[in-house]
Amino acid sequence: MAKVGGSLSVPCVQELAKNATLVVPPRYIRADQDATTIISDDALVSKLPVIDMQSLLSEELMDSELAKLDSACKEWGFFQMVNHGVSSAFLEKVKKEVQEFFNLSMEEKKKYWQCPGDVEGFGQSNVVSEEQKLDWSDTFIMISLPENLRKPHLFPKLPLPLSRRSADKER
């Protein structure tokens, strides 16, 4: 089986943040970056790139939509995808289920902790050195495609309903 990435184990940010006398550890502080400015400018929001999946699938519109996608990735680093065929109700259900996962007790989440040298599981990914600056966040990563990179043994360990959804995709 091919290996995708790897990561050193680091403490859980959710647990660090529970400490009432928290002093953010130095490896989470990025002094070399300017403070984030939150912009609530409607004009800027209207410029956010929107990619139309149907246009990507259309022979007539594909080239121009691919150019928009290329620009969005290079200039913005993200985009909104529309006309993808995934219902809003389904997206809200998945969002709720993922939130429920992150709200599990630390004891439960430790069952999904990333193994050393692996990218999948709960924790932080792509941590390659003890000196590396880290994001003030935790993640849960599980690869489902391509199938040869799946780790089916992770699916049964997931809390319902995530394990049911993953198992359904295994069939």
Residue, then its C-alpha position, 0 to 999 in steps of 0.5 A: m500500500a502506498k504511503v501518503g505523508g506522515s506526521l510527528s505526534v503533537p499535543c491536542v490543541q483542544e486540550l491545550a486550550k482548556n487550560a485556564t492559565l493558558v500561555v500559548p506555546p511558542r511553536y504556535i505563535r507566528a511572530d513573522q506574520d502580520a495579525t489577521t485582519i477580518i474584512s467584512d467588505d461586501a464588495l470583496v465577498s462578491k469577488l470570491p471565486v465561484i467555480d461551476m461544476q457543470s461548466l467544468l463538465s461542459e465541452e463549450l465552457m470547460d476551458s474558460e472554467l478551468a482558467k477560472l479554477d486555475s486562477a482561483c487556486k493560484e490567487w486565492g488558494f480556495f474557491q466556492m463550488v456550485n452546481h456540484g449536485v450535493s444537496s444542502a441538507f446532506l452537507e449540513k448533516v455531514k457538518k453536524e456529524v463532524q462537529e459531533f466527532f470533535n465534541l467527543s471526549m478526549e478519551e474517545k478521540k484518542k482512539y483515532w489518534q494519528c499513528p507516528g509517521d501517518v497522516e490519517g487520524f485525529g491530531q495535526s498532519n504534516v508535522v515534520s520537526e520539533e521546531q516546526k510552527l504549528d496551526w492552532s487547530d486539530t484535524f481528523i483525516m481519513i483517506s477514502l479515494p483512491e481505494n488502494l489508499r484506504k485503511p478500512h480498519l479505521f471505519p469500524k472505529l468511527p462513531l455512528p453515523l460516520s462509521r455507517r456512512s464510511a462502511d456504506k461507501e466501502r461496499 
